[in-house]
Amino acid sequence: MFSSKRIVQLPASDATPPQSSRFLRLWPVGLLAILLLLRWLLPAAAIEKVYSRGVFVGVRNVWDYTLPQLPVPLFYVFWLGVLVWIVRTGVLFWRARRMQGGVKKQWKQFGLRLLNSVALLVSVFLLAWGFNYGRVEVNDKIGFEMYQPILDELRQRVYTEAAGLADWRQRITSDTTALGPEHFIEPEDAVRHLVRRALTYHGYPDPGRPRLRQLRPRGILLKWSTAGVYWPWAGEGNIDAGLHPLQKYPVGAHELAHAYGFGDEGTCTFWAWLAGQETKDPVAAYAFKLDYWRRIAGKLRQQEPQAYWEWRAANLDAGVRNDLQAIYDNSELYKDIAPVIRDAAYDTYLKAQGIHEGLLNYGKVIQMVEGYRKWERTGL
């Protein structure tokens, strides 16, 4: 005999999820909290040993032989994935609102999904690369003190290296016309082995085979006051294809230094300078030396502008002057978009990673190079 009573089952969507299920849905947030605690509580020596020379080396060795083998920069793939996520989330939100109603509930679910996605992105950033910001300073590991040259030393360095630049350029060509792209090869092929050589010489691992990509359209980074970028979620170094050829080698080496596990901007430029010391190729050597010379010449120009310009007009090699002008002219092709916003955002980012001087960290390279030279010369 059948009962006349009917059992009505509520839709699963109306059921209240168990407390444990709610916590499970927030696992990316929990993971991020644990990683942030480890990042800020672990001493630099522990991060250097366990992460930078352990976990990160393993990640690099595995990752570089997977998706980076694709012919397209993963920077594009990442942003395509972000776009797909935005579209998919929007479609799901619209469907749920149409079928179930309850706008407040749908916004709550959207907020939860967004929170989890951001937490997961930051967690991947930390696990794949971000812990390197907390490693032991390179100058401490190698054993030299940073040194800020006084004005007389800076002036002498600028004048002496300018003569050296002229000699290196003469080995490339006697023509004083600005060097063009015909003198250069693909930056990845030109600089990756130099960075690896500099690392191993100084006792650092050189895991994997990180890629160095040229991003297009030209100006995609330069218009944001950026010559290159290392994208941790892709594990690749990127430079703007619109850079002058003379800039691509040192900027590329800087980004590859990031790829090999260094977060500090000044330190990565220091590794680029060291990479330049490893080459006998006149074109590469000239490009790296010109990059550093521009930095110290800029410092000298700030301190005694009139004397600098008089010396430059009378003594700087014509070919070097033409190369510098070509770099300046090329930069003018890509006007900055909102440079103040970019600088403020990146300054905040660097400080959040423990780089207390923020954007001023870029200038640290001069102190590192001159300290290293003094250490090489005197052992102090």
N, C-alpha and C positions, 0 to 999 in steps of 0.2 A: 504494500500500500504506500502510495506516494503522499508526502506532506504537501500541503498547499502553501507552506511558507517558502519564500524564495530568498536565497542568500545573495546579497548584493556585495560585490567586491569593489573596493575603492581603487581607482587608478593608482598605479605605482607612483606617479608624479605627485600625488597628493599626500602620500605617506611621509611622515617625518623621519628623516634618516637617523640612524643611531649616532650617538655622540662620537663613537670611534670612527665612523665613516666620515664625519665632518672633518676630523683631524687628518684622516688619510688624504682627503681632497686638498689639504693645504701642505702636503709633503714638500713641495718646492720651497715654500717659505721656511719650513723647519730646516731643510738642507742649507739654505742660505744663511740662516742664523748661526748654524754650527760652523760653517766656513768662515764667516766674518769673525767669530770668536777666535778661531784658530789663527786667522790672518793677523789679528791685532795682539794676541797674547803670546804667540810663538816668538822666541828670540831670533834675530837675524841668522845666527849660526845654525840653528835648527832648520830654518827655511832653506838656507844654502845647501845643507847636507841632504835633507830628506826630500825636499821638493825640487829645487833648482838643479841639483845634480842626481836626482833620483826619479821622482814621479814625472817631472817635466821631460826629462830625457826619454823616458818610455813613451810618453804621449807623442813627442816629436818623431821618434823612430817609427811609430805605427802610422800616425796620421799622414805623414808626407808621402806615403806610398798608396794612398787611397784616393780621395776626391781631388787633391791637388794635382793629380795626373791629368785631369780634364784640361782641354785647351782653352777654356774660358776662365777668367778670374773669378774666384769664389766670392769676391766682394759683391759682384752682381747677383750671384746665386743667393747670397744671404738676403739681400734686399728684395729679391723676388719672393723669397719665402716669407718675409715680413708682409709684403703686399698680399700674398695668398692668405695669410693668417687674418689680416684685417678684413678682407672680402668675406672669407668664410665665417668669421665671427659676426659680421654685419648681417649676413644671410640667416644664420641661426637665430640671431636676436629678433629679426623681423618675422621669421616663421613662428617662433615661440610666442611672440606677442600676438600674432594673428590667430593662432590656434588655441592658445591657453589664456590670453589676456593677462592681467596682472602686471602692469608696467613696472611697478616697484620691485616685484620679484625678479623680473627679467634684468633690470638694472643691477640688482644684487648679484645675479649669476654672471653678468658681464664683468662686474667689478672683480669678482673672485677669479674669473678666467684671466683677466688682465694682470691681476696681482701675481698669480701663479706663473704666468708667462714671463713677466719681468724678473721675478725671483729666479726662474730657471735660467734665463739669459745671464744674469749676474753670476749665478753659480757656475755655469759653463765658463764664463770669463775667468773666474778665479781658479778653477780646476785646470783649465787649459793653458793659462798663462799668467793671470793676475797676481798670483803669490810671489812672482819674481820681483815685484816692487819692494818686498820686504827682505831681500837677500843681502848678504854682506857687501858693503861698498867695494867697488873694483880696486880703488887705490889702496884700501886696507888689505885686500886679499893679495894683491901683487906686492905691496910693501913700500909704497912711496907716499910722500906727503904732497898735497896740492900746494901750488905756489902761484902767487899773484905777482907778476913782474912789475917792477917800478917803471916809471916813465922812460928813463934812459935805456933800460933793458928792452922795453917794448919797442922803442924807436929803433934800436940796433937790430932787433929781430925782424922788424918790418923791412928795413933797408937790406939786410943780408939775404933774407928769403926772396926779396924781389929780384936780386941778381941771380939767385938759384932758379927762379921761375923762368927768367930769360934763357938760361942755359938749357933747361928741359924743353922749352918751346922750340929752340933752335934745332934740337934733335928730331923734332916732328917735321918742321918745314922752315925754310928761310923766308918764306912769304909772310909778310906782316898782316895780311888780310885775316879777319876773324875766322877761326877754325869752324868748319861746317860738319854736318852729320857724316860725311864720307870718311872721316877719320876714326869713327867710333863703331864698336860692335854692340850687340845686345847687352844691356847692363847686367842682366842675370849671369851671363856667361863671363863677363869681365870681372865681376867683383865677388861672387859667392866664394870662390876658392881662396881669395885673398882674406876675406873675413874668417874663414875656417882656419887658415894658416895662422892668423894673428891670435885666434882663440887658443889653439893647441899649443902654440909657442909659450903662452902665458899660463898654461895649466888648466884651461877650461875645456869642457866637453863641446863637441861640435856635432850634435845628434841630427839624424835625418838628412833631408835635402830640401830645405824650405824654398819656396818659390818667390821670385820677385817679378811682379806683374806691372805692366804699363797700362794705366787706366785711360780710357777714352770715353767721351770726346775730350780733346785737349782743353785744359782749363777746369776740368771737373773738380779738381782739388785746389788748384791755384787761385780760383775765384773765391775760395774760402780761406785764403792766406795759408795754405798748406801745400807743401811740395810733395809730401808722401805720407802714407799712413800704414801702420801695421794693424790688421784686423784680426783680433784674437779668435773670433768665431769662425774665421776661415783659415787661420794659421798661415797667412801669406803676407808678405811685404808688398806694398803697392806704391808706385810713384806716378806722378802725372806725366802723361805722354807729351804734354806741352812744355815741359822743362827744356831749357837749353841743353844740348848734348854734354857740355862741360859740367853741368850740375847733376846729371843722371847717375854718374858713378858714385860720388860721395853721398848723395841722398839715398841711392839704392843700398849702399853699404850700411848706412844708418838704419834703414828699415830692416835689413837682414840681421843686424845686431839685436833689434827688438825680437825678431823671429827666433834667435838663438837663446833668448831668455833674459833680456835686460829691459827694464822699464824706464829707468832714468834717462831723460833726453840728452843731457850733457854726456853721460856715460856712453850712450850709443854713438854720439858724434866722435867721442874719443876712440871707440873701436873702429869707426870709419877712418880716422886718421891713422891708427895703427895698421889697418888694412892697406892703406896707401904706402906705408913704409915697406910692404912686402913685395912690391912689384918693381920690375925692371923695364916694363913697357913704358916708353916715353909718354904716350897719350894718357894712360891711366895715372902715371906718376904726376904728370902736370895737372890733371884734373883734381886730384886729391890735394896737392900742394896749393893750388890756386884757391880751393875752398877754405883751407885753414888760413891762408894769407889774407883773404878777404875779411875774416873775423878779426885778426889782430890789427889789420889796417883800419878797420872800422873803429876799434878802440882808440888807436892813435889819433884818428881824425877827430874823435870826440874831445880829446884832451888838448890838442893843438891844431885846430883846423887850418889856419892860414899857412903855417909852416908845412903841414902835410901836403896841401894842394900845390904849394910852390915846389916841394921836392918831387911830387908825382909828375908835374908837368915837365920838369927838367931831367928826371932820371929814370922813370919807369919805362921799360921796353915798349916800343910801339906796338908790337904784336900782342903783348899782354894787355895794353890799354884797349886795343881793338876788341879783344876777347871780352873784357869787362863791359865795354859798351854794348856788345852784342847781347850779353846776359841781361843788362839793364833794359835794352830795347825789347827783348823777348818778354820780360816781366810786364812791360807796359801793355802787352796784348791782352792781359788777363786782369782786369780791374777787380779789386776786392769787393765781395758782397758782405755787408755787415761785419767788418773786421772787429768792431768793438764787442759785438755779441760773441763772435768766435773766440776772441781772446779771453773774455770773461768766463765763458763756459769751460774752456780748456784749462784755464788757471784754476778754476774750482775743482775740476777733475783731478789735476795733478796733486793739489793739496789734499784731496780726499784719499789719494794713494800713499800719502806720507811724504810727498815731495814738498816740503814746507815753503820753499821759495817760489813755487808755482812756475810761471813762464820764465822767470829769471834763471831757472835751471838750465836753459839752453846755453847761457853764457859760461857755465861751469867748465866747458871743454878747454878753455884757455888755461885755467888753473891746473887742470888735469894734465894737459900736454906739457906745459912748462915744468910742472912738478915731476913728471915722468922723465923728461929730458935731464933735469937736475939729478934725479936718482940714477939714471944711466951713467951720467958723467962722474958723479961723486960717490954713489952708493948710499946717499942720504935722502 
